[in-house]
Amino acid sequence: MKKLKKAFWSIAAGLLLFMPIVLMEKRAASTADDAATAADDSLSYAVSLIIARDLPRAIEELDISDEDLSAFVKGLADAFPADGSPSSVAYAHGVVIGATAMEMLEDAERAIAHSDTTKKVNKQMFLEGLKATATGEGLKMTLQQAYDYYNGVVFRHPSEEFIARNRTRNGVMTLPCGVQVKIERLGDGETATLGSTVGYIYKASYINGNTVESSRGEVVEAVVGSLLPGLAEVVTTLPVGTKCKVYLPWQLAYGERGSNKVPPYSALVYDIEIVKIVK
């Protein structure tokens, strides 16, 4: 999807050159309603070259080989409503949106494969879903059911399986609330309460190891009651000076809704050091 967006904007940037021209044409049209128009082949060709000036770069960014270039050119033709009829324009829109959906599918396939390599996308069923959505006929599930199924396969099931496996690892203890902790260094300071403000260093990661966010080694401060439920449990259980790895089930992290950064049903792993209680 990133490649498509980058390539699209490379080509679309050419259209910006014509914005002043379009505005002038609109003003002129109001005073020349009956003006005759005639096709100018040279002008048409010049406009095409200007708009498509970044097309070679876009082809390179999309990794289209010389062998596949003719297929790419055919796609260009199919996406262009040459006769301007409503059906031709509708077909062109379908081609463009279909290509975009294909790129988005590649992103979804990577997410699915990362969480469960046994799950594959059936391209024909994918196309059936597109058609059913477009026509409103033959839908096999509601949009909410689709979200629920996708989130279950890609996020919830892997998260729950990870937490279940992790429970049996050496050195991992489970707190009463369900949070798992592996202590690297047990502190000997005070223990915070829900009303305390604590200073801590942290790094949050997905279960695949990718970083969500981090304090970058700096101490940050927060009221314990404002922390994620699982983290609040940890800092009110373990004393200042403790350094540990914390495994949060999705129910004690961002829950079924997720956040701007975190998908729904995501278990998280925190590396955290409780540095101080702020008086």
Secondary structure, DSSP 8 states (H G I E B T S, - for coil): -HHHHHHHHHHHHHHHTTHHHHHHHHHHHTT-TT------HHHHHHHHHHHTTTHHHHHHHTT--GGGHHHHHHHHHHTS-TT--HHHHHHHHHHHHHHHHHHHHHHHHHHHHHH-TT----HHHHHHHHHHHHHS-S--S-HHHHHHHHHIIIIIHHHHHHHHHHTTSTT-EE-TTS-EEEEEE---S----TT-EEEEEEEEEETTS-EEEE-TT--EEEEGGGS-HHHHHHHTTS-TT-EEEEEE-GGGTTTTT--SSS-TT--EEEEEEEEEEE-
